[in-house]
């Protein structure tokens, strides 16, 4: 995705310190099954001006079925300039203020950081699906 959007500098944040350290060649990877993944990371990294890996933290969130993701109202506002029908005046102002810090690319919402990097917004269900794809 970053390659498709012509990103030059990439910050990759992961919740596994082990994986981040291995990706940076700071720790040795002894599992032969993971070596092709390491090679793939090296090959992809060459397509960027710079790539930085950082260890972040991930919190587990319980999700209720059929509940919209946390960013739903922001995404709808950016897309259509409309609010949820039951939004109060204060809620509308908050959505407008928050929306200015986000960027919508197709159906994917990103949060702008103070240094103008983009962080992909995901909900608990989407995060689980992404993690399953990564581990498949």
C-alpha positions as CSV (number, residue, x, y, z in Angstrom):
1,X,0.0,0.0,0.0
2,X,2.8,2.4,0.9
3,X,4.5,1.6,-2.4
4,X,1.3,2.3,-4.3
5,X,1.0,5.7,-2.7
6,X,4.6,6.6,-3.5
7,X,5.6,6.9,0.2
8,X,9.3,7.6,0.5
9,X,9.8,7.4,4.3
10,X,8.1,4.6,6.2
11,X,7.6,4.2,9.9
12,X,6.5,0.7,10.9
13,X,5.2,0.2,14.4
14,X,4.8,-3.3,15.8
15,X,3.6,-4.8,19.1
16,X,6.2,-7.5,19.1
17,X,9.7,-6.4,20.2
18,X,11.1,-9.7,19.0
19,X,9.9,-9.1,15.5
20,X,11.0,-5.5,15.4
21,X,14.5,-6.4,16.7
22,X,14.7,-9.2,14.1
23,X,13.5,-6.9,11.3
24,X,16.3,-4.4,12.2
25,X,18.9,-7.2,12.3
26,X,19.6,-6.5,15.9
27,X,18.5,-10.0,17.0
28,X,19.2,-13.2,15.1
29,X,16.4,-15.1,13.6
30,X,16.9,-18.9,14.1
31,X,13.6,-20.1,12.7
32,X,14.2,-21.2,9.1
33,X,10.5,-20.8,8.4
34,X,10.8,-17.0,9.0
35,X,13.8,-16.4,6.8
36,X,11.8,-15.9,3.6
37,X,9.8,-13.2,5.4
38,X,13.0,-11.5,6.5
39,X,14.2,-11.5,2.9
40,X,10.9,-10.1,1.8
41,X,11.2,-7.3,4.3
42,X,14.7,-6.5,3.0
43,X,13.5,-6.4,-0.6
44,X,10.5,-4.2,0.2
45,X,12.7,-1.8,2.3
46,X,14.9,-1.1,-0.7
47,X,11.9,0.6,-2.4
48,X,11.9,3.4,0.2
49,X,14.2,6.3,0.9
50,X,14.1,5.3,4.6
51,X,12.4,2.6,6.7
52,X,12.2,2.8,10.5
53,X,10.9,0.1,12.8
54,X,9.6,0.9,16.3
55,X,8.1,-1.2,19.0
56,X,4.7,0.0,20.0
57,X,2.1,-1.4,22.4
58,X,-1.2,-3.0,21.6
59,X,-4.2,-3.1,23.9
60,X,-6.8,-5.8,23.6
61,X,-10.3,-4.6,23.2
62,X,-13.5,-6.7,23.5
63,X,-15.9,-6.0,20.6
64,X,-19.6,-6.4,20.5
65,X,-21.1,-7.8,17.3
66,X,-22.7,-5.4,14.9
67,X,-21.1,-2.3,16.5
68,X,-19.6,0.3,14.2
69,X,-15.8,0.9,14.5
70,X,-14.7,3.7,16.8
71,X,-13.9,6.0,13.8
72,X,-17.2,5.4,12.0
73,X,-18.7,8.9,12.5
74,X,-15.4,10.6,11.5
75,X,-15.2,8.6,8.4
76,X,-18.8,9.3,7.4
77,X,-18.3,13.0,8.0
78,X,-15.2,13.1,5.8
79,X,-16.9,11.1,3.1
80,X,-20.3,12.8,3.0
81,X,-20.1,15.9,5.3
82,X,-23.1,14.5,7.1
83,X,-23.5,13.6,10.8
84,X,-25.4,10.8,12.6
85,X,-29.0,11.8,12.7
86,X,-29.0,11.8,16.6
87,X,-25.8,14.0,16.9
88,X,-26.1,17.0,19.2
89,X,-24.5,20.3,18.4
90,X,-21.5,19.5,20.7
91,X,-21.0,16.1,19.0
92,X,-21.1,17.7,15.6
93,X,-18.4,20.2,16.6
94,X,-16.3,17.4,18.0
95,X,-16.6,15.3,14.9
96,X,-15.6,18.3,12.7
97,X,-12.6,19.1,14.9
98,X,-11.5,15.4,15.0
99,X,-12.0,15.0,11.2
100,X,-9.4,17.6,10.5
101,X,-6.8,15.2,11.9
102,X,-7.7,12.3,9.6
103,X,-7.2,11.4,5.9
104,X,-9.5,9.1,3.9
105,X,-8.0,7.1,1.0
106,X,-10.7,5.1,-0.7
107,X,-12.3,3.2,2.2
108,X,-9.2,3.4,4.5
109,X,-9.1,6.0,7.1
110,X,-5.7,7.3,8.4
111,X,-4.8,9.5,11.4
112,X,-2.3,12.2,10.8
113,X,0.4,12.4,13.4
114,X,2.0,15.8,14.4
115,X,4.9,15.1,12.0
116,X,2.4,14.3,9.2
117,X,2.9,10.6,9.1
118,X,-0.3,8.5,8.5
119,X,-1.5,5.8,10.9
120,X,-4.1,3.4,9.5
121,X,-7.2,3.3,11.6
122,X,-8.5,-0.2,12.4
123,X,-11.1,-1.6,14.7
124,X,-10.8,-4.7,16.8
125,X,-12.4,-7.0,14.2
126,X,-10.2,-5.6,11.4
127,X,-7.1,-5.8,13.5
128,X,-7.9,-9.5,14.1
129,X,-8.4,-10.1,10.4
130,X,-5.1,-8.4,9.5
131,X,-3.2,-10.4,12.2
132,X,-4.7,-13.6,10.8
133,X,-3.5,-12.6,7.3
134,X,0.0,-11.9,8.5
135,X,0.2,-15.2,10.4
136,X,-1.3,-17.2,7.5
